[in-house]
Every structure is written in C-alpha cells, then in structure tokens.
Amino acid sequence: MDVSSIADWLSLFFQGVEAVDHELTLLIKEARGGSEEAFSALVSRYKGQVFRHAYAMMNDRGEAEDVAQEAFVKAFYSLSKLDNDFAFVSWLTRIVSNLCYDRLKKNKKNKYVQMENLEQNSLRHSSSPIDSSNTKLIIQEAMKKLSFEHRSALVLRDVQGYSYEEISGILKIPIGTVKSRINTARGILKKELSRGDENE
C-alpha cells in the first residue's frame, strides 16, 4: 500500500462533502426566514452525515445522537449568523466538532476513540482495489493508536479540509499545536500502515 500521502489515503475511506445546489440554497433561505418545514428538510438531508461525524468523535451511539440533535437545534437558531450559504456544510460540521470536543473535554472518559462505524460505512461504498478485510483491520488498528486530540485534528484537516487557522479556532488551540498534532497523527498512521504492508 502506498502511504506517501495520508490525505489521499484517507479520502478513500471517507465520504466527501455534498456539493451545494440551488435546492439547498433555497432551503437555507426559507429556514433562515423561520420555516420549520425547510429546516426539517435540511435535517433529513444531513442527519446521516452529522451523526457519522459525531459518532467518529464520541465512539458512543447515544452521545452521538445527543450531539447531532443539539447541533441541529443550535444551527436552527444560529442560521442568521451564516453569511455564505455555500459554507453551510462546513459551518454545520464546525458546530458538530465543537460540541463533540467540548463534551469529551468535559467528560474526559474517552482516551482513545475508534472510528470503526465510519470506516465500515466508507468501505461499503468504496470501489478501491485496497478494499479488503486485511486492509480494514490494519486501518482499524492504526486508528486505535490515535488519541482523540490527534484524531480530531487529522480528520478536520485531511478529511474535512479545514485550514490550520480554522482548526485552531474549532479546537481552541494554537496553530503550532494543530500542526504538531497533525504531523504526529500522520506519522503514526504511516508507521502502522507500513508495518501492515510488511506483514502481508
């Protein structure tokens, strides 16, 4: 397996952000105007994506459901603060990430966070030739090596595509710390994936 680019590798296992279309911008406009029906349509459209992101962070279905519900409630009452409709998905993801981070920071009960549900979902939709049970196990074991702090920074950068500055704002840590966590996470994944190749 070529592990020269962790970002490229991760893209094989995570679903991309849905493109904004005219229907979406119309729903946002109506929801911003107070239409509960329009906002319900937005919830239906993104509830799966929001839940998967929350579950990847929380590793607990119940807490992920609570975070997802809280995120949509917060989004509904904060839509007036959304300046660019084309940024809706990243804005919503930012809300979910902040809620997850604050909740885990408060609970301090999950030292390591597994991403098996998200990985399995992505693997089912992947047509990549590296889609195999052995590779799947290697990925899961590699992910287990990452703490929540390292995992969240890596996911926000290489999966969600946020800039270092944006991640700094979401996680409330200095940019230098963001870069350090991402580099460390990439190093751990490269090491584990390379080890998996050697054992094949």
Summary of the structure (lengths in Angstrom):
residues: 200
radius of gyration: 17.4
end to end distance: 10.2
largest distance: 57.7
contacts: 585
relative contact order: 0.14
helix: 74%
strand: 1%
